[in-house]
């Protein structure tokens, strides 16, 4: 009786393709959810639970075909193990949370792998809905923010937890901007092309208004790369002229932007030097996951603002090398897809992440957060493509 009921539920979920819709809603929730708890509970009930009900163990074993998947598990597992040598007192609740976050993230990777492997049009679907929800959210956030703040001098941010920080908001919306830009260039349908070009422009304006240097630079570089991959040299010339004009504007204009740029660069230098000094004291295995990573600069304790230094500080050269190998393999796989199919979206994802994480940092082992979108989502999508290619013998992208 129970087995028949579970079989019926499983068939209903599979036929309705419920998981694709709930997964897409979950991704959109990073932009529109007013509560992280609500978003997390949605993930448990409507993404992870349906996946566990419909899971096919024989297909799940295909994950071993993906080097990216195996490297991801290796890095995350070592990062988790680094909790064991943290000198600072660690509570049982903290240990429980980090194990829970580890399992949640593994689940997210597996769900992404499963859907990517089983649905040819999955990427196009999440692209459209993320771009649609992203641009609507960006416009609404713009109106809400500047109704009570000075335009355009105050840095734009979203009203919800995920986007409340200006840098995080820039990276969240910059990621969608890359999706939109790629679709604008590659799509053939005129209506969709207009939609994606409009979305790209609005999201780029949103980035500029956040005044977040790293994501704006990363997005601009991705624009240049995308046009270069498409051999559209006139557009590259226009972007170059606009960038030069912008640099002249902040150099000679009385806008305050020059101080913003120079101040940020100067602070990061001292943060990076301080992080390296601490790494050299425990170079091999680091200080442990739960160590306080803030660097003392003057009288202020500040984040290193560099993901690779942050990971190495916590888990040592071993953890840093594992992350480096994972990033290199991600880049290599992205390049392979580009050379075979001409699809450069994954290349731009990698460039965007790499530039942003050189001047900032995210949590790579955490509950749903920025790292899930700008790092683990592209890595998981690539791993899914890798499994499909090795299963069918056909390179896609």
C-alpha positions as CSV (number, residue, x, y, z in Angstrom):
1,X,0.0,0.0,0.0
2,X,2.7,2.5,1.0
3,X,5.0,1.4,-1.8
4,X,2.1,1.9,-4.3
5,X,1.4,5.4,-2.9
6,X,5.1,6.4,-3.1
7,X,5.2,5.0,-6.6
8,X,2.2,7.1,-7.6
9,X,3.6,10.2,-6.1
10,X,6.9,9.6,-7.8
11,X,5.3,9.1,-11.2
12,X,3.2,12.3,-10.7
13,X,6.2,14.4,-9.9
14,X,8.2,13.0,-12.8
15,X,5.4,13.5,-15.4
16,X,4.5,17.0,-14.2
17,X,8.2,17.9,-14.2
18,X,7.5,19.6,-10.9
19,X,11.1,19.7,-9.9
20,X,12.1,21.9,-12.8
21,X,9.5,24.5,-11.8
22,X,10.3,24.4,-8.1
23,X,14.0,24.5,-8.7
24,X,13.6,27.6,-10.9
25,X,11.4,29.3,-8.3
26,X,14.1,28.5,-5.7
27,X,16.8,30.2,-7.9
28,X,14.5,33.2,-8.3
29,X,14.0,33.3,-4.5
30,X,17.5,34.6,-4.1
31,X,16.2,37.9,-5.6
32,X,12.6,38.0,-4.4
33,X,12.4,36.1,-1.1
34,X,11.8,38.5,1.9
35,X,13.1,35.9,4.3
36,X,16.1,33.5,4.1
37,X,14.2,31.1,6.4
38,X,11.2,31.0,4.0
39,X,13.6,30.5,1.1
40,X,15.5,27.7,2.9
41,X,12.2,25.9,3.9
42,X,11.0,26.1,0.3
43,X,14.2,24.4,-0.8
44,X,13.7,21.6,1.8
45,X,10.0,21.0,0.9
46,X,9.8,21.7,-2.8
47,X,13.2,21.0,-4.2
48,X,15.1,18.6,-2.0
49,X,12.1,16.4,-0.9
50,X,10.8,15.9,-4.5
51,X,14.3,15.1,-5.6
52,X,14.8,12.5,-2.9
53,X,11.4,10.9,-3.7
54,X,12.2,10.6,-7.4
55,X,15.8,9.8,-7.1
56,X,17.1,7.0,-9.4
57,X,20.2,5.5,-7.8
58,X,21.4,3.9,-11.0
59,X,21.4,7.4,-12.7
60,X,22.9,9.0,-9.6
61,X,25.9,6.7,-10.0
62,X,26.6,8.6,-13.3
63,X,27.9,11.5,-11.1
64,X,31.2,9.6,-10.9
65,X,31.6,10.3,-14.6
66,X,32.1,14.0,-13.8
67,X,35.5,15.2,-12.7
68,X,34.0,18.5,-11.7
69,X,31.5,16.8,-9.4
70,X,34.2,14.7,-7.8
71,X,36.5,17.7,-7.3
72,X,33.5,19.7,-5.8
73,X,32.8,16.9,-3.3
74,X,36.5,16.6,-2.4
75,X,36.9,20.4,-1.8
76,X,33.7,20.7,0.2
77,X,34.6,17.6,2.3
78,X,38.1,18.8,3.1
79,X,36.7,22.3,3.9
80,X,34.2,20.6,6.3
81,X,37.0,18.5,7.9
82,X,38.9,21.7,8.6
83,X,36.4,22.4,11.4
84,X,38.3,19.9,13.4
85,X,41.4,22.0,14.0
86,X,39.9,25.4,14.7
87,X,41.5,26.8,17.9
88,X,38.5,28.9,18.8
89,X,35.7,27.3,20.9
90,X,33.1,25.8,18.7
91,X,29.6,24.9,19.9
92,X,27.6,21.8,19.1
93,X,25.1,24.0,17.2
94,X,27.8,25.4,15.0
95,X,29.0,21.9,14.1
96,X,25.4,20.8,13.4
97,X,24.8,23.8,11.2
98,X,28.0,23.3,9.1
99,X,27.1,19.6,8.5
100,X,23.6,20.6,7.6
101,X,24.9,23.3,5.2
102,X,27.3,20.7,3.6
103,X,24.4,18.3,3.0
104,X,22.2,21.0,1.7
105,X,24.8,22.1,-0.8
106,X,25.6,18.6,-1.9
107,X,21.8,18.2,-2.5
108,X,21.7,21.4,-4.6
109,X,24.6,20.1,-6.8
110,X,22.9,16.7,-7.2
111,X,19.6,18.3,-8.1
112,X,21.2,20.6,-10.7
113,X,23.1,17.6,-12.1
114,X,20.0,15.6,-12.4
115,X,17.9,18.2,-14.1
116,X,20.7,19.2,-16.5
117,X,21.3,15.6,-17.5
118,X,17.6,14.9,-18.1
119,X,16.3,18.1,-19.7
120,X,17.8,19.6,-22.9
121,X,15.9,22.9,-22.5
122,X,16.6,23.4,-18.8
123,X,19.2,26.1,-19.3
124,X,17.0,28.1,-21.6
125,X,14.1,28.0,-19.1
126,X,16.1,29.2,-16.1
127,X,17.7,31.8,-18.3
128,X,14.4,33.3,-19.3
129,X,12.8,33.3,-15.9
130,X,15.9,34.5,-14.0
131,X,16.2,37.4,-16.5
132,X,12.5,38.2,-16.3
133,X,12.4,38.1,-12.5
134,X,15.8,39.7,-12.1
135,X,15.0,42.8,-14.3
136,X,11.6,43.3,-12.7
137,X,13.2,43.1,-9.2
138,X,16.0,45.5,-10.2
139,X,13.4,48.1,-11.4
140,X,11.3,47.7,-8.2
141,X,14.4,47.9,-6.0
142,X,15.5,51.0,-7.8
143,X,12.2,52.8,-7.2
144,X,12.0,51.6,-3.6
145,X,15.6,52.6,-2.7
146,X,15.7,56.0,-4.3
147,X,12.3,57.0,-3.0
148,X,14.1,57.4,0.4
149,X,17.7,57.9,-0.7
150,X,19.6,60.5,-2.7
151,X,20.0,59.7,-6.3
152,X,22.5,58.8,-7.7
153,X,25.2,59.3,-5.0
154,X,23.9,56.7,-2.5
155,X,24.8,53.1,-3.4
156,X,21.9,51.1,-4.6
157,X,20.9,47.9,-2.9
158,X,18.0,45.6,-2.6
159,X,15.5,45.5,0.4
160,X,15.9,41.7,1.2
161,X,18.7,39.9,3.0
162,X,20.4,38.4,0.0
163,X,20.7,41.8,-1.8
164,X,20.8,44.1,1.2
165,X,24.6,44.5,0.8
166,X,25.6,46.5,-2.2
167,X,28.4,44.2,-3.2
168,X,26.2,41.2,-3.0
169,X,23.4,42.9,-4.9
170,X,25.9,43.8,-7.7
171,X,27.1,40.2,-8.0
172,X,23.6,38.7,-7.9
173,X,22.3,41.0,-10.6
174,X,25.6,40.9,-12.5
175,X,25.2,37.2,-12.8
176,X,21.8,37.6,-14.4
177,X,23.2,40.4,-16.6
178,X,25.6,37.9,-18.1
179,X,22.8,35.5,-18.8
180,X,20.8,38.2,-20.4
181,X,23.7,39.5,-22.5
182,X,24.5,36.1,-23.8
183,X,20.9,35.4,-24.7
184,X,20.6,38.8,-26.4
185,X,23.6,38.0,-28.6
186,X,22.7,34.4,-29.4
187,X,18.9,34.3,-29.7
188,X,17.3,34.4,-33.1
189,X,13.8,35.5,-32.1
190,X,13.4,39.2,-32.4
191,X,11.0,39.7,-29.5
192,X,13.3,37.7,-27.2
193,X,16.3,39.7,-28.5
194,X,14.7,43.0,-27.6
195,X,13.7,41.6,-24.1
196,X,17.3,40.4,-23.4
197,X,19.0,43.6,-24.7
198,X,16.7,45.7,-22.6
199,X,17.3,43.5,-19.6
200,X,21.1,43.7,-20.1
201,X,21.0,47.5,-20.2
202,X,18.8,47.8,-17.1
203,X,20.9,45.4,-15.1
204,X,24.2,47.1,-16.1
205,X,22.7,50.4,-14.9
206,X,21.8,48.7,-11.7
207,X,25.4,47.6,-11.3
208,X,26.7,51.1,-11.9
209,X,24.4,52.5,-9.3
210,X,25.6,50.0,-6.7
211,X,29.1,51.6,-7.2
212,X,30.5,48.2,-6.6
213,X,33.9,48.2,-8.3
214,X,34.7,44.4,-8.6
215,X,31.4,43.2,-10.1
216,X,31.1,46.2,-12.5
217,X,34.7,45.6,-13.7
218,X,33.9,41.8,-14.1
219,X,30.7,42.5,-16.0
220,X,32.4,44.9,-18.3
221,X,35.2,42.4,-19.0
222,X,32.5,39.8,-19.8
223,X,30.9,42.2,-22.2
224,X,34.2,42.6,-24.0
225,X,34.9,38.9,-24.0
226,X,31.4,38.1,-25.3
227,X,31.7,40.5,-28.2
228,X,35.2,39.3,-28.9
229,X,34.0,35.7,-29.0
230,X,31.3,36.8,-31.5
231,X,34.0,38.9,-33.4
232,X,31.9,42.1,-33.0
233,X,34.8,44.5,-32.9
234,X,32.7,47.7,-33.3
235,X,30.9,47.0,-30.0
236,X,34.3,46.4,-28.3
237,X,35.5,49.8,-29.6
238,X,32.4,51.5,-28.3
239,X,32.8,49.9,-24.8
240,X,36.5,50.8,-24.8
241,X,35.7,54.5,-25.6
242,X,33.0,54.5,-22.9
243,X,35.4,53.0,-20.3
244,X,38.0,55.6,-21.1
245,X,35.5,58.4,-20.9
246,X,34.3,57.0,-17.5
247,X,37.8,56.9,-16.2
248,X,38.4,60.5,-17.3
249,X,35.1,61.4,-15.7
250,X,36.0,60.0,-12.3
251,X,39.6,61.4,-12.5
252,X,38.7,65.0,-13.3
253,X,35.0,65.3,-12.3
254,X,33.9,66.4,-8.8
255,X,31.8,63.3,-8.2
256,X,33.5,61.6,-5.3
257,X,33.9,58.4,-7.4
258,X,37.7,58.8,-7.6
259,X,37.9,58.6,-3.8
260,X,35.6,55.6,-3.7
261,X,37.9,53.7,-6.2
262,X,41.2,54.7,-4.7
263,X,40.0,54.1,-1.1
264,X,38.9,50.6,-1.8
265,X,42.1,49.6,-3.6
266,X,44.2,50.9,-0.8
267,X,42.3,49.1,2.0
268,X,42.4,45.8,0.1
269,X,46.1,45.9,-0.2
270,X,46.5,46.0,3.6
271,X,43.9,43.3,4.0
272,X,45.7,41.0,1.6
273,X,49.1,41.5,3.3
274,X,47.6,40.8,6.7
275,X,45.9,37.6,5.4
276,X,49.2,36.4,3.8
277,X,51.0,37.0,7.1
278,X,48.5,34.9,9.0
279,X,48.6,32.1,6.3
280,X,52.4,31.9,6.7
281,X,51.9,31.0,10.4
282,X,49.9,27.9,9.6
283,X,50.5,27.3,5.9
284,X,49.7,23.6,5.3
285,X,46.3,23.1,6.9
286,X,45.3,26.7,7.9
287,X,43.6,27.9,11.1
288,X,40.4,25.9,10.7
289,X,37.0,26.6,9.2
290,X,35.6,28.5,12.2
291,X,38.6,30.8,12.7
292,X,38.0,34.5,12.8
293,X,39.2,35.6,9.3
294,X,38.9,39.4,9.9
295,X,42.2,41.2,9.4
296,X,43.3,44.0,11.7
297,X,43.8,47.2,9.6
298,X,44.5,50.1,11.9
299,X,41.7,49.9,14.5
300,X,39.3,48.0,12.3
301,X,38.9,44.3,11.8
302,X,38.0,43.7,8.1
303,X,37.4,40.7,5.8
304,X,40.4,39.8,3.5
305,X,38.1,40.5,0.6
306,X,39.7,37.8,-1.5
307,X,38.1,34.3,-1.6
308,X,41.3,32.4,-2.4
309,X,43.1,34.0,0.6
310,X,40.1,33.4,2.8
311,X,39.9,29.7,1.9
312,X,43.7,29.3,2.3
313,X,43.5,31.1,5.7
314,X,40.9,28.6,6.9
315,X,42.1,25.4,5.3
316,X,45.7,26.0,4.4
317,X,47.6,25.4,1.1
318,X,45.8,22.1,0.8
319,X,42.4,23.7,0.7
320,X,43.6,26.6,-1.5
321,X,45.1,24.1,-4.0
322,X,41.9,22.1,-4.0
323,X,39.9,25.2,-4.8
324,X,42.5,26.2,-7.4
325,X,42.2,22.8,-9.1
326,X,38.4,23.0,-9.1
327,X,38.6,26.5,-10.7
328,X,41.1,25.4,-13.3
329,X,39.0,22.3,-14.2
330,X,36.0,24.6,-14.4
331,X,37.8,26.9,-16.8
332,X,39.2,24.0,-18.8
333,X,35.7,22.5,-19.2
334,X,34.2,25.9,-20.1
335,X,36.9,26.4,-22.8
336,X,36.2,22.9,-24.2
337,X,32.6,23.7,-24.6
338,X,33.4,27.0,-26.3
339,X,35.9,25.4,-28.8
340,X,33.4,22.7,-29.8
341,X,30.1,24.5,-29.8
342,X,31.0,28.2,-29.7
343,X,29.0,28.7,-26.5
344,X,30.9,31.2,-24.3
345,X,28.5,31.6,-21.5
346,X,30.4,29.4,-19.1
347,X,33.6,31.2,-19.9
348,X,32.0,34.5,-18.9
349,X,30.6,32.9,-15.7
350,X,34.1,31.9,-14.8
351,X,35.6,35.3,-15.6
352,X,32.9,37.1,-13.7
353,X,33.4,34.8,-10.6
354,X,37.2,35.0,-10.8
355,X,37.4,38.8,-10.9
356,X,34.7,39.3,-8.2
357,X,36.4,36.8,-5.9
358,X,39.8,38.3,-6.4
359,X,38.6,41.5,-4.8
360,X,35.8,40.1,-2.6
361,X,34.7,36.8,-1.1
362,X,31.6,34.6,-0.6
363,X,30.8,31.6,1.5
364,X,31.4,28.4,-0.5
365,X,30.3,26.1,2.3
366,X,27.1,27.7,3.7
367,X,23.4,27.7,3.7
368,X,21.7,29.2,0.5
369,X,23.7,32.3,-0.3
370,X,25.5,34.2,-3.0
371,X,28.1,31.4,-3.5
372,X,25.3,29.0,-4.6
373,X,24.4,31.3,-7.5
374,X,27.7,32.7,-8.9
375,X,29.8,29.6,-8.2
376,X,28.1,26.3,-7.5
377,X,25.3,26.8,-10.1
378,X,27.7,27.2,-13.1
379,X,29.9,24.4,-11.7
380,X,27.0,22.1,-11.3
381,X,25.6,23.0,-14.8
382,X,29.0,22.2,-16.3
383,X,29.2,19.0,-14.4
384,X,25.7,18.0,-15.7
385,X,26.9,18.7,-19.2
386,X,30.0,16.7,-18.6
387,X,27.9,13.7,-17.5
388,X,25.6,14.0,-20.5
389,X,28.6,14.2,-22.9
390,X,30.3,11.1,-21.4
391,X,27.0,9.2,-21.4
392,X,25.9,10.0,-25.0
393,X,29.4,10.6,-26.5
394,X,28.1,13.9,-27.9
395,X,29.7,17.3,-26.8
396,X,27.0,19.9,-26.1
397,X,26.9,23.4,-24.9
